[in-house]
């Protein structure tokens, strides 16, 4: 990958200089070695604070990779199997015909409970007990296991409550003790970030025209039935102190290098850290569910807890596992090439153009 780091730096510098992006981090591991750790731009325009490799960004959805990793670590230890009913671990979840929903169906976004009540407030999103009670009492939108539909918020609460019930420990503590501590990234990867640490966060901003994008969409789309507009991924939401401090595992507060290191560790490439066996890695990065997403209408391909493939229409799916986030962040591991990648940024754009450009540079260098 000679020259790749410099090409990545030039790319993200151009993005910032052009005004397309405000602040960007890119990190790449190759067979466990950090080969790209590039930053550009400003973390907080109000103060001029620059982005550093340790800057923490609130990234919508890519935190699901960390939530899924916890499930796999616990499954590796025999705490449950992928075909264990969720209700066997969390009895209240079995209400209204969900008693046969399995951990596997949750991980593949086929459990049939993608939505939150439309009157859910932002304050309620931060109330773990409240949200878990609401989801436990929800009726499935479809027969579990028969269709896929992105569980934008509910995935995090369901997976997180499984982890909490099995371990008997608060989710933030499990994350630190089982994942971020052993990986040495406990100060760069959180679900809920302590308020005392918020000064290290990048400040989010919406790309010009982002609000108009939501307004132009038809009101009868399923996505508008899956949750309140107050919970849509905007800069205003992501800059709120209560949201930043709350354990909401559908997203994460993280640096790019922490997410890249997590995916490298899942592939067994971090010395001294073994999260899952090679056999489990193959299972979780193989196609487990696919189809037209019932909520967003896109074609989707899922492993166990991870989206498979890259942005930009890549045909290669199995073994390329990760998550994209609203606003343009993206993280993945590529088993065949030993590449673990993350891009984090604070300007929320409506596409993955920045990620696609940088991923193209990285894959060309492999």
Helices and strands as residue ranges (DSSP letters): H 4-18, E 23-30, E 33-44, E 49-50, E 57-59, H 64-76, H 86-89, G 91-97, H 103-107, H 122-125, H 128-136, H 154-167, H 171-175, I 176-180, H 181-183, E 189-190, G 195-200, E 205-206, H 210-216, G 222-225, G 229-231, H 235-238, H 241-245, E 252-254, H 256-266, H 278-284, E 289-292, E 299-302, E 307-308, E 320-324, E 330-334, E 339-345, E 347-348, H 353-365
